[in-house]
Amino acid sequence: MSLSRRVVAATVLTILGALLMVYMTSRLILERSYVQLEDQEAITNVERVRNAFDDDIQALLFLALDWSKWDETYHFVAGDAPSYIADNLLDQAFVSLKLNMMAFLNASNEMVFEKGFDLETGQAVPVWDSLSPYFASGSPLLQHPSITSEIAGVIMLPEGPMLIVSLPVLHSDHTGPIGGIMIWGQFLDQSAVEKLSHITSLDVSIRRFDSPDLPPDFQTAQAALIAPDEVFTLPLDQDTVAGYARVDDLQGRPSLILKMEMPRRIYAQGLASLFYFLAVQAVIGPIFAFVMVWLVQRTVLSRLSRLSARVRQIQKTDDLSLHVTLEGNDELAMLSRDIADMLNALAHSRERLQRAHDQLEERVEERTQDISKVNSSLREQIAERLAAEMKLAEARDQALESLRLKTQIVANISHDSRTPLTNIELYTDLLLLERYGGLTPRQHEVIDSIKLNSRQLLALINNMLTEAQMTSGKLNLANDAFDPRQLLDQVKLAMIPLAEQKSLSLITQVAPDFPAHLRGDADRLKQILTNLIDNAIKFTKQGEVTARLYQPDSFHWVMEVTDTGVGISPELHQRIFEPFWQVDGSPTRTVGRGVGLGLSIVKNLAANMNAEIAVKSEIGQGSTFSVCFRLQE
Amino acid sequence: MSTKRILIVEDDPQLGILTREIISTIGFGTELVADGALAIQAIAETKPDLVILDMHLPNISGAEILSQMRADPALKEIKVLISTADIAMIRANESLANGFLLKPFDIQQLIQAVKKQIDLPDR
């Protein structure tokens, strides 16, 4: 639903609601007060009727008083004035006094005179039998305790209600004693009712209280009039309202219902004014609604829809520069200006966003170029690396191949030289055994030297082979049981000639509880020991070389060679194990022989056997080389 | 004189002659072959008490001769001393041979090794 429709609907509903409210309020409050007003008026009028009715009785009473306080009457009831009847109680008197009955009793309550009269016919009639109980002894009409006593009221007779007055008969000067009782009666007939209507200007009617055929409204009143003085009102129809009052008889019994009818003027006027008021409202309401809607339409809705159309247009065209401002200085104009401001801000931020986006794209482009540059350079580098790696691999393969060849060559030389060396050995042995003739001591000496040199040569070849095997990773170590003492003896036997040449003592020592058998590569162990002893002999000018076997603890055993030679300064302790290096700092041979492979081979073999090598030495103090092996089970 | 006969298989003529010369001094009958094929033939024909077998031979290698001998029921009881410069070769044939001579060896080693085989009862 559009806003304008909603406004119209809301306005119409509001107006209708207001009308309804006014109507309801009027009905509830005004009408009720009209009814109350009407009710009060009705009550007042009923009271007037009752008063008028009472006035009738009072009027009868005043007339009667004039008669009862009269010496003639006094004398009449005493039986002393027989002319009284002819003078005063003729039919004429009944007509003028409008009486239906007169009765005079003497002081002993004995009837002196009684007469009935029909006012319609103007004829005297016998006193109605129904009255006789009222004249009998004990009747309320006969109770006059004092001279001022007055009894006036209504009694109900089968013939109709009767106004009745009973007064004591006194002297004209109002003195007693009470001469007798005078009782007058007057039927309450239609003329009396008309008189009441005339006096009160109201429509009055009277009904017997105990009448069996009362109209419905009288029946309602009969039920409502419980107390003697009560008054009851009842709207009969749209135009008439009635009021009812109860009249009791002398004995205090409810005897009559007085009814008064009057037009509902106040109520009708109230209703009319209410109607005019509502009519005016009904006319003004729509006008007011129309004006309101028109105003809202003009000042708000049309402008709002203009604003909304603009905004929708902007949304559709996406053109933020379109004009949305409404003229005026009110909230809507402010809203439109706010929207315009917002659109401006939006346009700015969109511009900024676009700029940032463009910059970002530029940067991304730059970065992409950078990355592709880096990528291509990386690719080049990778290609270079790969080429270099291939070259390296080639070089490595070549190096490995040449190493393999070298090892092969050394192995071949080693093997091939052994047969000639065997021949030299055997020949020198046979010579020394003088198998080929006797020898001079000098010849013997020379042949010994030949034998020693051939053994040196063999040791050299062995070292070269071992070195080549270790370099190419082809060293295979045996793990057999061997007798360490035998090993030591064999090496000693081989090395003694070398020691003797330099006049050195070669001493071997085995710890007393050293194991009888060990496991390992006996030939390589021999090689280690041989090299250590050879090295010791090489660098010792005089003294001795001692080879020792012992156990530092129950898990290791040590092969140790001590000499009394030149010694090694501590800073050189590591360098002496480098290949082709000797103590004097150069590969020259100023002290001993050999190519400098000995200690290097000892170190490498020891490393291959997981053995620790240690050197203890000082310049001029000799050296101790020890190799510590793990004991194998 | 002893009836023990020793076959020397050695391709180096000098070493062959030297070996034969030294062994004959201790009183064994010797025969020398320098070729693998000839060696097999000689072993099969003469059934020597001991063969000193060089591992490095022309035509048929010492290792091949040894394994053939051990596979032949007629020859497998014949004792063999392998003679080589190669420790690896000794290790490879240790279980098949009765003993070995590592080149270079001297007179004492040669005589001891031979005597150890001949003087011992059959293995």
Interface residues (C-beta under 8 A of the other chain):
Chain A: S414 H415 D416 R418 T419 L421 T422 N423 I424 E425 L426 Y427 D429 L430 L433 S454 L458 N476 A478 D523
Chain B: D12 Q14 L15 L18 T19 E21 I22 H56 A85 D86 I87 A88 R91 K103 P104 F105 D106 I107 Q108 L110
